[in-house]
Amino acid sequence: MRWSGLRISDCHKFNDSEIVPNQRNDGWNADFIQKKTGTRCITPLPDHVKILLDGLPGRMENGKKHFFTCSYTALRNRVDVLATRAQKDKPFAHGFSPHTLRHTFAIQHFNKGIPLAFVSKWLGHESEEVTRKHYRRWIKTTEQIAEERAREANEKMLAEAAAIRQNLMNQTNTDLTNSSATPLGT
């Protein structure tokens, strides 16, 4: 959920046949049919997640390894218990549900500058507008961060260009001062 954006209902039914190589063949994707919408969804799956899933004992059913062997309710309760333990020393700033992990996936991708179209597709949303509606606050923040970074980059490039120009002018002045003042042809 945290690393893939899957809903807990999709994690509960997730199996090894739904992990496929990515297009470049240098990583993995989760390629599955969403339980909520019945639509196909393909989302990046980090290598460490694949390794962890492969390490689970799972349950074989119809030639497929199902990673989570408990009921949907038990899986949800286990995630809630883990979240409660994680808050023992420092409570979360906001409420938690397993769906919070899906939001974390989306927001962290927005904060890294991943375009809305990709995040929307990975989440399996019907349209980009659905994603925009749910995450508009974070999208706006990300746009502001991007604008700030672009402004900083432009200022840095202008300062570098001014320094180069100044160096060239200094060299030209030095060359003129040190050049021979002998008239041509003498």
PAPALO-251895 format. One record per atom (N, C-alpha, C): residue in one letter; x, y, z. Coordinates in steps of 0.1 Angstrom, whole numbers, plus 5000, padded with zeros to 4 digits. Layout:
AXYZ/...
This chain:
M500849885000/M500050005000/M500950125000/R501850135009/R502750255010/R503650264998/W504150154993/W505050164982/W504450144968/S503150104968/S502550074955/S501250154952/G500750214963/G499450284961/G498250194960/L498450064963/L497249974962/L496349994974/R495049974972/R494049974982/R494249844990/I493849845003/I493949725011/I493149615005/S492049644998/S491249544992/S492049474980/D492849554974/D493749494963/D494849414968/C495449464980/C496549394986/C496049254991/H494849254996/H494349125002/H494249014991/K493949054979/K493848954968/K495048944959/F496149024962/F497349034954/F498048904954/N498548864942/N499248734941/N500448754931/D501248644931/D502548654923/D502348674908/S501248634903/S500948644888/S500748794885/E500548874895/E500249014892/E501549104894/I502649044896/I503949114896/I504649074882/V504849184875/V505449164861/V506649254859/P507549214850/P508749304848/P508249434842/N508949544845/N508549674838/N508949674824/Q508649784817/Q508949794802/Q510449784799/R511249844808/R512649834805/R513349714810/N512549624817/N513049494822/N514049514832/D514049624840/D515049654851/D514349674864/G513049634865/G512349654877/G510949584876/W510049614885/W508849544886/W507649644886/N506549584881/N505249654882/N504249564888/A503249624895/A502049544899/A501049564888/D500549464882/D499649464871/D498449384875/F497349454879/F496249384885/F494849454881/I493849384885/I492449434883/I491949484896/Q491649614897/Q491249674910/Q489849614914/K489849584926/K488549524932/K487449634931/K487749754935/K486749864936/K486149894922/T486949914912/T486549964899/T486449854888/G487149744890/G487149644880/G488049674868/T488849774870/T489649824859/T491149774861/R491849754850/R493249714851/R494049834856/C495049804864/C495949914870/C497349854869/I498249944865/I499649904865/I500450014872/T501149974883/T501850074891/T503250014894/P504250104895/P505650064898/P505649994912/L506449894912/L506649814925/L508149814928/P508549874938/P510049884942/P510549744944/D511849724940/D512549594942/D512449544956/H512549624966/H512549574980/H511249514983/V510149574977/V508849524980/V508649384974/K509149364962/K509049234955/K509849134963/I511049164968/I511849074976/I511049034989/L510449134996/L509649105008/L508449015005/L507749044994/L506648964991/L507048824987/D508148804980/D508648674977/D508948594989/G509348665000/G509748595012/G508548555021/L507348605018/L506248565026/L505848415022/P505448345032/P505048205030/P503848195020/G502848285022/G501748285013/G500848165012/R499948155003/R499048045001/R498948014986/M499147894982/M498947864968/M497547834965/E497047894954/E495647864950/E495547884935/N495147784928/N495047784914/N496347814907/G497447764913/G498847794907/G499347934910/K498748004918/K499148144922/K499448154937/K500548224940/K500848244954/K500148374958/H499248354968/H498548474974/H499448514986/F499848634986/F500748684996/F500148695010/F498948735011/F498248755024/F497148655026/T497348575036/T496548455038/T495348465047/C495248585054/C494148605063/C492948665056/S491948685063/S490748755058/S491048905056/Y490148965048/Y490349115046/Y490349185059/T489349155068/T489249215081/T490449195089/A490949075089/A492149045097/A493349125092/L493549135079/L494649215073/L494449365077/R493249415076/R493049555080/R493349575094/N492949485103/N493249495117/N494749485120/R495449405113/R496949395115/R497649525111/V497149585100/V497749715096/V497449815107/D496249815112/D495949915123/D496749895135/V496949765139/V497849735151/V499249785149/L499749765137/L501149805134/L501249965134/A500150025130/A500150175130/A500050225145/T499350155153/T499250195167/T500550175174/R501250065171/R502650045177/R503650145172/A503450185159/A504450285154/A504250425161/Q503050445166/Q502750575173/Q503050575188/K503650465193/K503850455207/K504650565213/D505750605206/D506650715211/D506250845206/K505750845194/K505450975187/K504150955179/P503051015184/P501750995177/P501851065163/F501051005154/F500951065140/F500251205141/A500651295133/A499951425133/A498551415128/H498151315120/H496851305115/H496351165118/G495051145116/G494451015118/G495050915108/F494950785112/F495450685103/F494450575100/S494450535087/S493750415083/S494650355072/P494450235068/P495250175058/P495250255045/H494250325042/H494150415030/H495150525031/T495550565043/T496550675045/T497850635038/L498150505037/L499350465030/L499250485015/R498050475010/R497850504996/R498050654993/H497550735002/H497750885001/H499250915002/T499950845011/T501450875012/T502150844999/F501750734993/F502350694980/F502150814970/A500850864969/A500550964959/A501351094962/I501251144975/I501851264979/I503351264977/Q503951154981/Q505451154979/Q505851154964/H505051104956/H505351114941/H505151254936/F504051314941/F503851454937/F505051544942/N505451524954/N506551594960/N507851574952/K508051464945/K509251434937/K509051484923/G507951554920/G507751614907/G507151514897/I506651404901/I506051304891/I504751374886/P504551374873/P503351444867/P502051374872/L501051454873/L499651414878/L499151294869/A499451294856/A498951194848/A499451054852/F500751044856/F501350924860/F500750874873/V500650964883/V500150924896/V498750884895/S497950954887/S496550924885/S496350784879/K497250754869/K497150624863/K497550514873/W498650534881/W499150434890/W498050414901/L497350514905/L496250494915/L495050424909/G494950424896/G493850364889/G492550454889/H492850584891/H491650674891/H491050684877/E489750704877/E488950714864/E489550824855/S489950934861/S490451044854/S491451124862/E492151214855/E493151294863/E492351394872/E491151424868/E490351514876/E490051464889/V489851324890/V489651264903/V490851274912/T492051254906/T493251264913/T493451414918/R493251504909/R493351644912/R492451684923/K491251634923/K490251674934/K490751624947/H491251494948/H491651434961/H492951494966/Y493851544957/Y495151584961/Y495451724958/R494451804955/R494751944951/R495652024960/R495452004973/R496252074983/R497752044981/W498051914979/W499451874978/W499951904964/I499151904954/I499551944941/I499952084940/K499152174947/K499452314948/K500752334955/T500952264966/T502252284973/T503452244964/T503252124957/T504252084948/T504552184937/E503552244932/E503652344921/E504452464927/Q504152504939/Q504852614945/Q506352584948/I506652454952/I507952414954/I508752414940/A508052364930/A508652364917/A508952504912/E508052594914/E508252734910/E509452794917/E509552764930/E510652824938/E511952764933/R511952634930/R513252574925/R513652634912/A512652654903/A512952714890/A513452854892/R512852934901/R513353064903/R514753064908/E515052974918/E516452964923/E517452924912/A516952824904/A517852784893/A518152894883/N517152974880/N517253084870/N518253194876/E518053224889/E518953314896/E520453264896/K520653134898/K521953084898/K522553094884/M521753054874/M522253064860/M522553204856/L521753304860/L522053444857/L523353484864/A523553444876/A524753484883/A525953424877/E525853294872/E526953234865/E527253304852/A526253334845/A526453404832/A527053544834/A526653614845/A527253744848/A528753724851/A529053624859/A530453594862/A531353564850/I530753484841/I531453454829/I531753574820/R530653654819/R530753784812/R531853874818/Q531853884831/Q532853974838/Q534253914835/N534453784836/N535753724833/N536253754819/L535353744810/L535653774796/L536053924794/M535354014800/M535654154799/M536954184806/N537254124817/N538554144824/N539754094815/Q539553974809/Q540553924800/Q540754014788/T539654064782/T539854154771/T540554284775/N540254334786/N540954454791/N542354434793/T542754314799/T544054284802/T544854264789/D544254194779/D544854174766/D545154314759/L544154404760/L544354534754/L545554614761/T545554604774/T546554674781/T547954624778/N548054484777/N549354424775/N549754414761/S548954444752/S549254434737/S550254544733/S551054514723/S551954604718/S551254714711/A551654834713/A551054954707/A551754994694/T552454894689/T553254924676/T552254934665/P552355044657/P551455064646/P551654954635/L550654924628/L550754824618/L551754864607/G552554764602/G553454794591/G554754854595/T555054874608/T556354934612/T557254834617/
